[in-house]
Amino acid sequence: MTTISIVTGGTRGLGRNTALGIGRHGGDVILTYRNGAAEAETTVQEMKALGRKAVALPLDVSKVSSFKKFADEVQATLRRNWGRETFDHLVNNAGHGEMAPFSETTEAQFDSLFNVHVKGVFFLTQALLPLLHDGGRIVNLSSGLTRVSFPGFSAYSAAKGAVEVLTICLAKELGSRGITVNTVAPGAIATDFLGGAVRDIPDLNKQFAGMTALGRVGVPDDIGPMIASLLGPDNRWLTAQRIEVSGGQTI
């Protein structure tokens, strides 16, 4: 049976790449977007070009009050497009960055990061859990910055650290349903994260490349296919793990 994966923030960067990777592995996707309806439609069309089904739904992962309505929309979408009541995989990818020295980080920046990366992941997963098929998969996105320190990312790293602990707790609690829960932690990636800083600022790109065993920063094609393969049947016995995909950053 064809798998159905929900990928949050699936219109650009790692989310888009993950959705397309799932499509290339023969899976269908429900992707979410916050503002980029046109980008979402482009990704849907790219999925269709692969011979797969895809639907884009709006979602702001910082607004917990909207999650019940979103879950209802997912259920209706599953029935309408697939004739199913459940989906198979949840990839909690949507997120953003804030870079500021610890001494200058504001409460608003802190709250924004934790609302999206921790509170949003926690309660969105909770809202979708009744629709997740027994034996399904959850993948949470973290960061290489939970293992090493880089100035300006204290709040972001703390939020991602919380996601890693949450992953372990969910793996234990959901194991009785055969659901695996893992964290994927990318290193520095050339995307539009932080306004494209790693991609577009040569000195920063060079700095991260110099910290990486393989001698360059990552690109979305280094991450999306890995997540897609993690969702495959060969990884059914893998759970509660933090999997760093960084090209050997700061080893």
N, C-alpha and C positions, 0 to 999 in steps of 0.2 A: 504494500500500500504506500502511496506517495506520502512523504512527510510534509507537515506544515509547520513553518517556523515563524515566530514573531520576532522581528528585529527592530528595536527602538532606535530612533535616529538613523533610519536606513536610507537616507537620500544623498549622503555625501560621505567622503572620507572612509573610515573603517566600516561604518554601518552599511554603506552602499556596497563596498567591496565584499563584505560578508554575505549580504543578500545575493549578490551575483555568484559568489562561491557556492552557496547553497544550491542555487539554480543549476550550476554546472555539475553538481553532484546529484541532480535529479529531484531536488526538493522544490516545493512551492513556498511562498513567503507572504506574510502580512507585515508590511513595514510601516513605521510611524514617522511623522514629520511634525514640526512645530509651526514653521512659517513657510517653508519652501514647497508649496503645492506644485509648482512647475517642475522643480527638481524631482519631487516624488513621482510625478507622472513619467518623467524621463526614465527613472529607475524601473518603474513598472513596465514600460515598453521594452527596456533592455532585457528584463526577465522574460517577457513574451517572445522576444527574438531567440531566446534559448529554448523555447518550447515549453516554458513553465508558466504557471498561474501566479499572479501577484496582485495584491490589493494594498493601496495606501490609505491609512487612516490618520486624521489629525490627533495629536496628543502632546500636551505640555507635561512633562514628567515632574515638574515642580509643583503641580496642582493636584494634591492628593484627593481633593473633593471631586475631581472629575473622573476618578478611576472606576467607580461603579458604572457610570454611563459608558465609559470606554469598554469595560468588560462586556456589557450588554451589546455594544456594537460589534465586538469581536464574535460573540456568539451568533448574532444575526448574520455576520459575514461568513462564518463557517457553514452555517446551514444553507445560505443562498448560493455560495460559490463552490462548496465541496460536498454538501449533503452530509456534513459531520457535526458532531457536538463538541469535539475536542481538538486541540492542536498538540504538536509533539515537542516543540523546542521553544524556549524563551531566551533570547540574547539581549541582556540589559546593557545596551551600548550607549544610549543617548547621554550626552554630557557636555561639559564645557570646562574651560580653565580660567583660573585667576592667578596671576603672578604678581606677588608683592612681598617685600621683606616682612618677616614676622612682626617687627616693631611698627609697621605701617599698615598691616592688614586690618581692614575695617570689619565691624560686625556684619554689615550688609554683604561683604564679600564672603565671609565665613558662612553666613546663613544660606547664601545662594548656592555655594558648593555642597553643603550638607543636605539642603533640600532636594537637590537633583541627584547627587551621587549616593546618598545614604537613605534618606527618608523616601525619596521617589522609588528607588530600587526595592526597598523593604515593602512598601505598601502596594506598589504595582504588582509585584510578585504575589503578594497575598490576595489581591483582587482577582488575578488571573488563575490562581491555583485550582479552583474548581473546574476550570476548562482544560487544564493540562493533563494529558493522557498519562495513565500509570505506565511507568517505564520510560517517561520522557526525560528531557534534558534541560537544565538551566545553565547558562554561561553568563557570568558577570565579568565586566571589564574593569580591570584595575590599572596599575601602572608600575613601571620599573622603579618609580620614585618612592615606593614603599620599602624598598630594600636598600637604597642608597639615598644620600641627601644631596639636594641641589638648591642653592639659595633662591628664595622667592616662592617656594612651593610647600610651605609648612601646612597651610590649611588644606590644599588639594591633596597632599600626601596623606594627611590624617583622615580625610574622607575616604580615600581609596583603601587605607588600612582597615577602616571600619567595614568596608565591603568585603574584604578578605576574611575577616572574622565571621561576618554574616554568612558567607559561603560555607564555612565549616559547620556552623549551626544548622543551616538549611539541609546540608548533606545528611546530617544525623537525623533530623526530624522527618525528612521526606524519604529516607531510605526504605521505609516499610512499604512505600508505594513503588519502589523500583526506580525512583527519580534520582538521577545523578546531578550534582551541583559542583561546578568548578569555576575557577577564576583564570582568566587569561590576562597577563600583564605585559603589554607592549613596552618597548623602550621608546626612545625618541623617534617619532614618525613624521615624515614630510607631508603634512596635511594642512588644512586651514585652522587647526587647533591653535588657540592664542593668536588669531589673526594671521596664521601662516608663519609664525616666528621661526620654527625650525626649518621650514621649507625655503623661506624668503630672505632670512638674515644670514649672509655668508659666514660671519664670524661664529654665530651660534651653531650653525650647521657643522662647521669645522670642529668646534669644541666637542660636540656630541659624537661626531665621527671619530675623533681622536680617543674617545672613551670606549669605543666599541671594537671588539676583537676582529670583526669582519671589515672594519675600516670605513664604514659609511653609516648614515642614518637609515632607518627603515622607510619603506613605502607601503601603502595600503595592501599591495599584492603580497607582502610578506606576512600579513596578519589574517585577512579575510579567508584565504584558502585553508589556513591552519584551523580557524574556528569551524569552518564547514566540515573539515575532516574530523574534528573533535566530536561533532554531532553524529558521526557515522556509527554503524553497529559494531565496528571493531574496538570502540572505546567504551563499551558497556560496563567495564569493571573499574573505571577510573572515576573517582569522586572525592570531593573535599580537597582538591589539589590546586595549588597556585602554579600556573604554567607560564614562565617568563618567555616571551618571544621578542628578543632584543638584539640578536646578533652577537651576544656576548658583551653586553654593555657593562663596563666597570667590573670586570672579573680579574 
